[in-house]
Amino acid sequence: MSFPALEQYLARLNGARDDTNPDPARSDCRVWLDSDGRAQGRYFNTTLTSVFQPLRRIEARMSEGKGAIIGHEGFAHSYSANDNGLYLWKLLDHAASDDESIELDRLCRMLHSINFYRQAEAVAGDLYLSVHARLLAAVDSNHGMAFRRILTLLGLPHERIVLQLPTITENQGWLLNYVLDNYRRNHFRLAVNADDVAQAASLLERVRPDVIKIDARGVTHDEQTTRLLEDCAKRGIQVIFKRLEKARDLEVLQQLARIAALPLHGQGFLWDLPQAALHAFAAPASLQDGFSTAELDTGGS
């Protein structure tokens, strides 16, 4: 790890745990380390930590194996000493107030940043972090600056973090533009989520993101999809097909990759189950246990 400020922060957390705070989960400590060095936090009575899922390049001809990893997305899970815990991003849906939703969102992004960059495997690739739809409506100040300040204090590279926004309806366009402008002024790269190719094409015109994430389920090799990829290539927009779960969808994406003028990328359970340790993704898929498909509703990812 080559982030001295983060190393110093982790050392302070470790010292607090070992010397003055033997049971931090029952104290007022906001962030602490477990025995494996993984950062945890607390939201009401729930202990939270991070898991990550790779984003991989889709190779035009992939006879076996997986494409190269180009980044990871962080997810909030409940802490478990025995496995990777349960997905808890939906906690924000039930937060009691806007202020609490903001607090939870910022806690999750801080945990993900710490847990990602403390690992040696994070030396390359980007970190994708979601911004919850409720946060967009709740925040009326310079919310991008708050996260940028945390990254600066920890000495972490903001240019390698991609903030991904949820799917926004047509009548929420003013909100999306406000938030996009705020994050851009704080020099974050931005990704937007689309449910299908038609919505992705609309977002390209309205938002002009750095990354577009499109639902891979049922994707087709048609003129509309080809035109979208050509448009993204001209604009220099990265394309990621999320929720890649079925081999037939991967086959379509491989066909598209053979004709596309830009690299295509994918993310989903077909390749990887979220894990706390980045080195786990070097292991065969059969060894990536700790989840069931029913537990893996990753919402806006």
C-alpha positions as CSV (number, residue, x, y, z in Angstrom):
1,M,0.0,0.0,0.0
2,S,1.4,3.4,-1.0
3,F,-0.9,5.7,0.9
4,P,1.0,7.0,4.0
5,A,-1.8,9.1,5.4
6,L,-4.2,6.1,5.2
7,E,-1.5,3.9,6.9
8,Q,-1.2,6.4,9.7
9,Y,-5.0,6.6,10.1
10,L,-5.3,2.8,10.2
11,A,-2.5,2.6,12.8
12,R,-4.4,5.0,15.0
13,L,-7.5,2.9,14.6
14,N,-5.6,-0.2,15.4
15,G,-4.0,1.4,18.5
16,A,-7.4,2.5,19.7
17,R,-8.8,-1.0,19.4
18,D,-5.9,-2.7,21.0
19,D,-5.1,-0.3,23.8
20,T,-8.2,1.7,24.8
21,N,-11.1,0.2,23.0
22,P,-11.1,-3.6,23.2
23,D,-14.7,-3.9,22.2
24,P,-15.3,-1.0,19.8
25,A,-18.6,-2.3,18.5
26,R,-20.2,-1.4,21.9
27,S,-18.5,2.0,22.2
28,D,-19.0,5.3,20.6
29,C,-16.2,4.7,18.1
30,R,-17.5,5.6,14.6
31,V,-15.0,3.5,12.6
32,W,-12.8,0.7,13.9
33,L,-10.8,-2.3,12.7
34,D,-11.5,-6.0,13.2
35,S,-8.8,-8.5,13.9
36,D,-8.2,-8.9,10.1
37,G,-7.7,-5.2,9.7
38,R,-11.0,-4.6,7.9
39,A,-12.7,-1.3,8.7
40,Q,-16.2,-1.4,10.2
41,G,-18.7,1.3,11.1
42,R,-22.1,1.4,12.8
43,Y,-25.5,2.6,11.7
44,F,-28.0,2.5,14.5
45,N,-27.7,-1.2,15.7
46,T,-26.1,-2.5,12.6
47,T,-22.3,-3.0,12.1
48,L,-21.3,-2.3,8.5
49,T,-18.3,-3.2,6.4
50,S,-17.4,-3.4,2.7
51,V,-17.4,-6.0,-0.1
52,F,-16.3,-5.5,-3.7
53,Q,-17.2,-6.8,-7.1
54,P,-14.9,-6.5,-10.1
55,L,-15.7,-4.8,-13.4
56,R,-14.0,-6.8,-16.2
57,R,-13.2,-6.2,-19.8
58,I,-15.4,-8.2,-22.2
59,E,-13.1,-10.0,-24.6
60,A,-14.4,-10.5,-28.2
61,R,-13.4,-14.1,-28.1
62,M,-13.3,-15.5,-24.6
63,S,-13.0,-19.3,-24.9
64,E,-12.3,-19.7,-21.2
65,G,-11.6,-17.6,-18.1
66,K,-12.5,-14.0,-17.5
67,G,-11.4,-10.7,-18.8
68,A,-9.0,-8.4,-17.1
69,I,-10.2,-6.4,-14.1
70,I,-10.5,-2.7,-14.7
71,G,-12.1,-1.6,-11.4
72,H,-14.2,-2.7,-8.5
73,E,-17.6,-1.5,-7.1
74,G,-18.0,-1.3,-3.3
75,F,-21.1,-2.5,-1.5
76,A,-22.2,-2.1,2.2
77,H,-22.8,-5.4,4.0
78,S,-23.5,-6.3,7.5
79,Y,-20.3,-7.5,9.3
80,S,-19.8,-11.2,9.9
81,A,-16.7,-12.9,11.3
82,N,-17.5,-16.0,9.3
83,D,-18.5,-14.9,5.9
84,N,-19.1,-11.7,3.8
85,G,-22.4,-10.8,5.5
86,L,-25.6,-9.5,4.0
87,Y,-26.2,-6.7,1.5
88,L,-27.5,-3.6,3.3
89,W,-27.7,-0.7,0.9
90,K,-31.5,-0.7,1.3
91,L,-31.0,0.6,4.8
92,L,-31.1,4.0,3.1
93,D,-34.6,3.4,1.9
94,H,-35.7,3.2,5.5
95,A,-33.5,5.9,7.1
96,A,-35.6,7.9,9.5
97,S,-34.6,11.3,8.2
98,D,-32.7,13.0,5.4
99,D,-29.9,13.8,7.8
100,E,-29.5,10.2,8.7
101,S,-29.6,9.1,5.1
102,I,-26.7,11.5,4.4
103,E,-24.8,10.2,7.3
104,L,-25.2,6.6,6.3
105,D,-24.2,7.3,2.7
106,R,-21.0,9.1,3.7
107,L,-20.1,6.4,6.2
108,C,-20.4,3.8,3.5
109,R,-18.3,5.7,1.1
110,M,-15.6,6.2,3.7
111,L,-15.6,2.5,4.7
112,H,-15.3,1.5,1.1
113,S,-12.5,3.8,0.4
114,I,-10.5,2.6,3.4
115,N,-11.2,-1.1,2.8
116,F,-10.3,-0.8,-0.8
117,Y,-7.1,1.2,-0.7
118,R,-5.7,-0.6,2.3
119,Q,-5.3,-3.7,0.1
120,A,-2.3,-4.3,-2.1
121,E,-4.4,-5.3,-5.0
122,A,-5.9,-1.8,-5.2
123,V,-2.7,-0.4,-6.8
124,A,-4.5,-0.4,-10.2
125,G,-8.1,0.1,-11.4
126,D,-10.9,2.4,-10.3
127,L,-13.3,2.3,-7.3
128,Y,-17.0,2.7,-8.1
129,L,-19.2,4.0,-5.3
130,S,-22.9,4.5,-5.5
131,V,-24.8,7.6,-4.6
132,H,-28.3,6.7,-3.3
133,A,-31.4,8.3,-4.9
134,R,-32.5,9.5,-1.5
135,L,-29.3,11.4,-0.9
136,L,-29.7,13.3,-4.2
137,A,-33.0,14.8,-2.9
138,A,-31.8,15.2,0.7
139,V,-28.6,17.2,0.1
140,D,-28.8,20.9,-0.7
141,S,-25.2,21.9,-0.1
142,N,-21.7,21.2,-1.5
143,H,-21.9,17.4,-0.8
144,G,-19.1,16.6,-3.2
145,M,-16.7,18.6,-1.2
146,A,-17.4,16.7,2.0
147,F,-16.3,13.4,0.4
148,R,-13.3,15.1,-1.4
149,R,-12.1,16.4,2.0
150,I,-12.1,12.9,3.5
151,L,-10.1,11.5,0.6
152,T,-7.6,14.4,0.8
153,L,-7.1,13.8,4.6
154,L,-6.5,10.1,3.9
155,G,-4.2,10.8,1.0
156,L,-6.4,8.8,-1.4
157,P,-6.7,9.5,-5.2
158,H,-10.0,11.0,-5.9
159,E,-9.3,10.8,-9.7
160,R,-9.6,7.0,-9.4
161,I,-13.0,7.1,-7.7
162,V,-16.1,7.0,-9.9
163,L,-19.3,8.2,-8.3
164,Q,-22.3,6.4,-9.9
165,L,-25.7,7.9,-9.8
166,P,-29.0,6.0,-9.7
167,T,-31.5,5.8,-12.5
168,I,-33.2,9.2,-12.6
169,T,-36.7,9.8,-14.1
170,E,-37.4,12.5,-16.7
171,N,-39.0,14.9,-14.2
172,Q,-35.9,14.7,-11.9
173,G,-33.6,16.1,-14.6
174,W,-33.0,19.3,-12.7
175,L,-31.9,17.3,-9.6
176,L,-29.5,15.2,-11.7
177,N,-28.0,18.3,-13.3
178,Y,-27.5,19.9,-9.9
179,V,-25.8,16.9,-8.4
180,L,-23.7,16.3,-11.5
181,D,-22.4,19.9,-11.5
182,N,-21.6,19.6,-7.8
183,Y,-19.5,16.5,-8.2
184,R,-17.8,17.7,-11.3
185,R,-16.8,20.9,-9.6
186,N,-15.1,18.7,-7.0
187,H,-13.3,16.8,-9.8
188,F,-15.0,13.4,-9.5
189,R,-15.7,11.2,-12.5
190,L,-19.3,10.2,-12.9
191,A,-21.3,7.2,-14.0
192,V,-25.0,6.9,-14.6
193,N,-27.2,3.8,-14.6
194,A,-29.6,2.9,-17.4
195,D,-32.2,0.2,-17.4
196,D,-31.9,-0.4,-21.1
197,V,-30.2,0.9,-24.3
198,A,-33.0,3.5,-25.0
199,Q,-32.6,5.1,-21.6
200,A,-28.8,5.0,-22.0
201,A,-29.1,7.0,-25.2
202,S,-31.3,9.6,-23.5
203,L,-28.8,9.9,-20.7
204,L,-25.9,10.5,-23.0
205,E,-27.6,13.6,-24.4
206,R,-28.9,14.9,-21.0
207,V,-26.0,14.1,-18.7
208,R,-22.8,13.5,-20.8
209,P,-21.3,11.1,-18.1
210,D,-17.8,9.6,-18.0
211,V,-19.3,6.1,-17.7
212,I,-22.6,4.6,-18.6
213,K,-23.8,1.4,-16.9
214,I,-26.5,-0.6,-18.8
215,D,-28.5,-3.6,-17.6
216,A,-27.1,-6.6,-19.5
217,R,-30.2,-8.7,-18.9
218,G,-31.8,-9.4,-22.3
219,V,-29.4,-7.1,-24.3
220,T,-29.6,-7.6,-28.0
221,H,-27.3,-7.1,-30.9
222,D,-29.4,-4.6,-32.9
223,E,-29.1,-1.3,-34.7
224,Q,-30.0,0.7,-31.6
225,T,-27.4,-0.9,-29.5
226,T,-24.7,-0.6,-32.2
227,R,-25.6,3.1,-32.7
228,L,-25.3,3.7,-28.9
229,L,-21.8,2.1,-28.8
230,E,-20.7,4.2,-31.7
231,D,-21.9,7.4,-30.0
232,C,-20.1,6.4,-26.8
233,A,-16.9,5.8,-28.8
234,K,-17.1,9.3,-30.3
235,R,-17.6,10.9,-26.9
236,G,-15.0,8.9,-25.1
237,I,-17.6,7.4,-22.7
238,Q,-16.8,4.1,-21.0
239,V,-19.5,1.4,-21.3
240,I,-20.2,-1.2,-18.6
241,F,-22.9,-3.8,-18.8
242,K,-24.1,-4.6,-15.3
243,R,-26.1,-7.5,-13.9
244,L,-24.3,-9.9,-16.2
245,E,-25.8,-13.2,-15.0
246,K,-26.5,-15.5,-18.0
247,A,-24.1,-17.0,-20.5
248,R,-26.4,-16.1,-23.4
249,D,-26.2,-12.4,-22.5
250,L,-22.4,-12.7,-22.4
251,E,-22.5,-14.2,-25.9
252,V,-24.4,-11.2,-27.2
253,L,-21.9,-8.8,-25.5
254,Q,-19.0,-10.7,-27.1
255,Q,-20.6,-10.2,-30.5
256,L,-20.9,-6.5,-29.8
257,A,-17.3,-6.4,-28.6
258,R,-16.1,-7.7,-31.9
259,I,-17.7,-4.8,-33.8
260,A,-17.4,-2.0,-31.2
261,A,-15.0,0.8,-31.7
262,L,-14.3,1.0,-28.0
263,P,-13.6,-1.6,-25.2
264,L,-16.7,-3.0,-23.5
265,H,-16.9,-4.1,-19.9
266,G,-19.1,-6.3,-17.7
267,Q,-20.0,-6.8,-14.1
268,G,-22.1,-9.6,-12.6
269,F,-22.6,-12.9,-10.8
270,L,-21.8,-14.8,-13.9
271,W,-18.2,-13.9,-13.2
272,D,-17.8,-12.8,-9.6
273,L,-19.6,-12.8,-6.3
274,P,-18.8,-9.8,-4.1
275,Q,-15.9,-10.4,-1.6
276,A,-14.2,-8.4,1.1
277,A,-10.7,-9.4,0.0
278,L,-9.6,-8.3,-3.5
279,H,-7.2,-11.2,-3.8
280,A,-10.2,-13.6,-3.8
281,F,-10.9,-12.7,-7.4
282,A,-7.7,-14.5,-8.5
283,A,-9.3,-17.7,-7.2
284,P,-11.6,-20.0,-9.3
285,A,-15.2,-19.0,-9.3
286,S,-16.1,-22.1,-7.3
287,L,-14.0,-20.9,-4.4
288,Q,-15.8,-17.5,-4.3
289,D,-18.4,-18.6,-1.7
290,G,-20.2,-16.8,1.1
291,F,-23.3,-15.6,-0.8
292,S,-26.4,-17.0,-2.3
293,T,-28.1,-15.4,-5.3
294,A,-31.1,-14.4,-3.2
295,E,-28.8,-12.3,-0.9
296,L,-27.2,-10.4,-3.8
297,D,-29.8,-7.8,-4.7
298,T,-27.3,-5.0,-5.5
299,G,-29.9,-2.4,-6.4
300,G,-28.3,0.3,-8.5
301,S,-25.1,-1.5,-9.3
